[in-house]
Amino acid sequence: MPFVSLNPNTNQVIQAHVCWDINRLESALEKAHSAQQIWAQTTFVLRAEMLRNAATQLRAQHDQYATLITQEMGKPLREARAEVEKCASVCEYYAQHVGEFLRVEPLESDAGKSYVAYYPLGVVLAIMPWNFPFWQVFRAAIPALMAGNAVALKHAPSVPKCALAMEAIFLDCGLPEGMFTNLMIEVEQVADAIASPHIHAVTLTGSEAAGRKVAACAGQHLKKCVLELGGSDPFIVLHDADLELAVNMAVTSRFLNCGQSCIAAKRFIVVPEIADEFLHRLKTKVEALRLGDPMIEATQIGPMARLDLRESLHNQVTCSIAQGAVAVTGCKPVEREGFFYQPSILDHVTAKTCAYQEELFGPVAIVIRAASEEDALRIANETRFGLGSSIWSRDAARAEQLVARIQAGCTFINGMVKSDPRLPFGGVKASGYGRELSKLGMHEFVNAKTVWIR
């Protein structure tokens, strides 16, 4: 079955791409393995130079890449430009810090000399999603490449042109052929790729269901695995929060990328003192969002990426309303060409509704009214997910005391959850395990070798 680029704004096919058979897959992985053996011997200086070249190319052609992202997955063009810039920044970050992150670390022992040295694992299979088609790939690939690994990309089937564009970027920046390989394979072939002797580790960003399957397969073959899965991030608004700041960031976090982000704020948990005022302000801001053609600069909400995603979201919304949630605004598809869904708010979401239990991956904010601050913390943890979280309070010191009680991979106080090359990123519980970015992300795919000398 071919990979198909389909413009979600117009529902028109852009291009179709033929999937590979098993022989072509194995040949590509063998080539990647051979290239990695040579790349592992290169200096940090050479690797850094090539990544800086990639950053330069990304910026020089950012309009071209941003347009490609928007046409294939539907995000507003201005958001696509920001995504391309973020990719350039992660290249520069690791080019600057690779020597520091992989420096030999002397350790005291009974030896005359002992230390830990960091060596690459080999070829990393990166299974990546469609929602940030450039950033998710660069976030995973850059630290792996800088550590001396090769990367074989299995991208989402709806963004093949983005995948091919990134492969070309890495070739143009001077990376040896095979070091970054785009695999045009179907989901059913992922197990064959993981089983290949030329794959040494796996990283996946995707759904909980996909994570379980990939983790099981990687475990069967005893291969290192990092998983960044779904999230239902709590956005806890306490009685003393700066409501103007909190509401502005609530709208940005929830409706960025048409709400299609793992780390978007998804559950707005509010205490009684400010619940009505928060909802009033939120409704005003949400209803002012400009929905339309993502290629138009003023557009804030573009289409969802696929028709089936919109249908699934609307089923969750209608199910929740039937179970007692209140539709404040929106809550239905837009009757126009493309896969648009109205920016929406559900209030009075309780544990009896599916919106409380499930991740809503689209432009729908859910408001949960807590009985107290203590109840808000309980609700925040009453989920199988644990990716990001945020607390909003003018008393930052008090909010910081609550951080340890939230079960999540990160907690932001008076700030929107985001991924930053300088900070480790990942989750707990059903949101996955392992970390991306920062020094920790680079260390996920190295052999931390102990050396002992008499």
Secondary structure, 3 states (H helix, E strand, C coil): CCEEEEECCCCEEEEEECCCCHHHHHHHHHHHHHHHHHHCCCCHHHHHHHHHHHHHHHHHCHHHHHHHHHHHHCCCHHHHHHHHHHHHHHHHHHHHHHHHHCCCEECCCCCCEEEEEEEECCEEEEECCCCCCCHHHHHHHHHHHHCCCEEEEECCCCCHHHHHHHHHHHHHCCCCCCCEEECCCCHHHHHHHHHCCCCCEEEEECCHHHHHHHHHHHHHCCCEEEEECCCCEEEEECCCCCHHHHHHHHHHHHHHHHHCCCCCEEEEEECCCCHHHHHHHHHHHHHCCCECCCCCCCCCECCCCCHHHHHHHHHHHHHHHHCCCEEEECCCECCCCCCCECCEEEECCCCCCHHHHCCCCCCEEEEEECCCHHHHHHHHHCCCCCCCCEEECCCHHHHHHHHHHCCCCCCEECCCCCCCCCCCECCCHHHEECCECHHHHHHCCEEEEEEEEC
